[in-house]
Amino acid sequence: MELNSSSIHEVIHPTAAFSKRAPRTATIPHDSVGEPTWAESQLNPRNRIDSLDPIEEPLWRIDGCTGLGSQYYALPLFLGDVPPMRFDVFIPEETASSYLVRQLLDLNAAFHTKDVKRVRRLGISRHIVRTLQAWTRTRGLQGQDSVAQMYKILPFGSRIIFENLDLDIRNIKITVAPTYYVEKQLLSLPSLSRFLGVNENLIPKSLDIFQLVIVQQLHDSVCLVRINHSHETRKEGENQRLWIFKALTSGTKYLFTELRNLLLMEPHPHVISRPEYLVTKYCRFGGKTAVVGFLLQYHSKGGLRDTLPVLRIHNQLSLASQLKWAAQLASAVEHIRTRGHMFYPDLRLDNMVLSDSDDVVMVDFEQRGVWCEFAAPEVNCLEYTRILATDDTLAQDADDAGIPDEVREHFAGILTKELPNWEDLQAREDYAPMFEGGYSSYNVPWLCLSPVEQEAAEVYMLGRVLWCIFEGQSAPQRAAVWQSYRWEPEIEFPEYRRTPAQLRDLIDRCTRGRRGNLSGLITRSAKSELVLRGRDGGSTEEVLAAAQQWWSVEVKVAEEFLRMRREKKDAGQWNENYYDRPTLREVVDELEAFRVQMGTEK
């Protein structure tokens, strides 16, 4: 089955349990003897791409992609030093419905590929660069309508949209969409302290975005920058220092949630330090000086996710390092809860970097959460409910009703019992102060949990990360639908090969209550298609049927768990640590005790 945006609703999300529609899969027309028709044949000159070879002197560079292969980080090389204005290229899914186009441009692979090296090898990335090359030369390198002018006058996060996708770059229509609504959502610098609820003394000094020079876009919300200090204020080496610039081009409420969390967080050696600068921009529409992001310390050794498998493959992954990282991580998570007074719902290797001293540092405090393959089962029960309550998939034809209204209303009712006014949190894009509703986050499932339940869910995620550390794997499961890794896991959780027996018991206790994942049944093939695991692919219909059956069971289990939890809570009989997992403090103590036992402690 083709991997595209419709497969989310049909297979990957719990909406699959109720979906009735036929899959929207790009197909190639064939004639009566099974050969492609002339209209879709690659023998037809109109179906040939002029070239996907790298351009000798490109005007643009692609630094990665997100949005399931629909958003690409494009950097204009011909402008030299430019600010990180985030003018990304967007390719709407509906523009790439042709089977031939999807195959030739590697669009199925773009769905799950994120890292820059592999993204740049994709046909779609090279096609974008060639298209932008021609478009830029048509507009002129300088002048009133040029890209250079865009960087001076357009709002932060404006979009370069490919309205169609054609094999002939001359036929691709490009429009630029100013995102005034994003700047409207941003908080002004004078109001920041009041809106975040933090003391003025904690607010960092600010820099204008035009004082920054982008070096590389690393992720959808993070890029590497330099500060372009003036000659009068520059200290030796200052212009060469690299920083992490954190900013969002949508859902700005999460940006200010993270900023507030970092400013209020009591310092810890294994938690990212507080922002050193705010980054501001004057907004032409509205006339305010808004905070578009902030600068954080850059840790150049990279993430633990890619480090672990490389060390394991080269037989350089020592138990001493594993124990050190595990103890540091557990200590940081406990600190966030006990001293930071907040929950951390995004506990996975992607959010752990290594410092120059080879120590773990936790990053990303937006509090969005993780997909179900990483989350605790009790969190998944609430997340499935939220997805079903908010599904807005539109009917494609008269026979396609999507999810019935009564199903959405049913699950919305369940969620309302757990968190009144959850719909307001879900709907808003901009940040509101905590005192406007009493909520400290926009993560609906986690706000439904008590502090004890939140800690138990954190312990579950910690257990899965500990497994990755001691097994030297990049993730608990291989061939994840959402994201592929440079080094896919060789084994999958909860299989053990390298973990010491005493720590296997700890991990098993941390992950009590675990259930099987969809990836155990349906996985991503080498051809970037959804297939049945353990079989030679399986037809689209078989994949859809298997997904519907699996999700029907999971949704029923979720409903029953939430019903039982509500009844016991109403009766005052609910055990908040329902699966009897250890506390964070107990995990820290066990890891430190094992370090002493093995003689690897400092």
Secondary structure, DSSP 8 states (H G I E B T S, - for coil): -B-SHHHIIIIISGGGGT--S--------B-TTS-B-TTT-TTSGGG--S--S--SS-SEEEEEEETTTTEEEEEEGGG-S-------EE--GGGG--HHHHHHTTHHHHTT--SHHHHHHSHHHHHHHHHHHHHHHHH-SSSTTSHHHHHHHS-TT-EEEES---SSGGG--EEEE--HHHHHHS-BTTTHHHHHT--GGGS-EEEEGGGEEEEEE-SSSEEEEEE---TTT--TTGGG-EEEEE--SS-HHHHHHHHHHHHHS---TTB----SEEEEEE-TTT--EEEEEEEEE--TT-BHHHHHHHHHHTT---HHHHHHHHHHHHHHHHHHHHTS-------SGGGEEE-TTS-EEE---S-----TTTS-HHHHHHHHHHHHHH------STT---S-HHHHHHHHHHHHHHSTTHHHHHH--S---TTTTS-S-S-HHHHTS-HHHHHHHHHHHHHHHHHHHHHT-SSSSSS-SS---SS--SS-TT--SSS-HHHHHHHHHHTTT----GGGTEEE-TTSBEEETTTTB--HHHHHHHHHHHHHHHHHHHHHHHHHHHHHHHTT---SSTT----HHHHHHHHHHHHHHHT---
